[in-house]
Amino acid sequence: MKRGIFKNMKVLPKKTVERLSEYRRSLYNCLKEGMTHVFSHELADMHNITAVQVRRDIMFIGYSTSNRRGYNIQELIRVIGNVIDPEEQLNVAVVGLGNLGKAVSTYFIGKRPKLNLAATFDLDPKKINNKINGITCYSIEKLREIIKSKDISIAILTVPVYSAQNMAEALVQAGIKGILNFTTVNLSVPDPIYLEEYDMITSIEKVAYFVKHTTQKK
């Protein structure tokens, strides 16, 4: 399947993109286990959803198979990549190099060839000019300069809550097109900046809520 097929495709719903990314991660694990094909119900079991949902998502991106062995894993990985990956490599920066920022930076490197960690930023003079796996930490004062010179379009925000909104505004002014917010502050950014917010506390509280109700049923 050629990339050009997708040029006129409408923007996918956020949940569909999330599931496609999750499918691909599972498919890579299947390859590591020596599998060559996978059925929709097997992929569904890996993600606690229905096989109907899996088939709908995969048909939505224009892939189908008549193979009785199921989906060809390598082909499906390629098709998902054609849909959700950028055509050209996008450069990413981590802003805030505390414990979370360091963990995100270390984990991120090398995970996706089309997403390149190009820089990190921090206020702490002890961290500036240090490197994590070859990636230099720059002073926040150089934010606009480095984002422009390295053509960085995505920022991962891991700063303290009191500076989150100001930093988001600085990133927008510097030319950032998308922000992944790991802070617990709900940010406000102008259109067309894409904002994705991940609140770990809310996620933990959600887990705790369902654990409580599971325990009460016993």
JOZIUR-V875251 format. One record per helix or strand of 2 or more residues. SS is the DSSP state (helix for helix, strand for strand). FROM is the first residue (numbers start at 1). TO is the last residue. If there is no record, write none. Layout:
ss | from | to
SS | FROM | TO
SS | FROM | TO
This chain:
ss | from | to
helix | 3 | 6
helix | 14 | 32
strand | 37 | 38
helix | 40 | 47
helix | 51 | 60
strand | 71 | 72
helix | 73 | 84
strand | 90 | 95
helix | 99 | 108
strand | 115 | 122
strand | 131 | 132
strand | 135 | 139
helix | 140 | 149
strand | 152 | 157
helix | 161 | 174
strand | 178 | 181
strand | 194 | 197
helix | 200 | 217
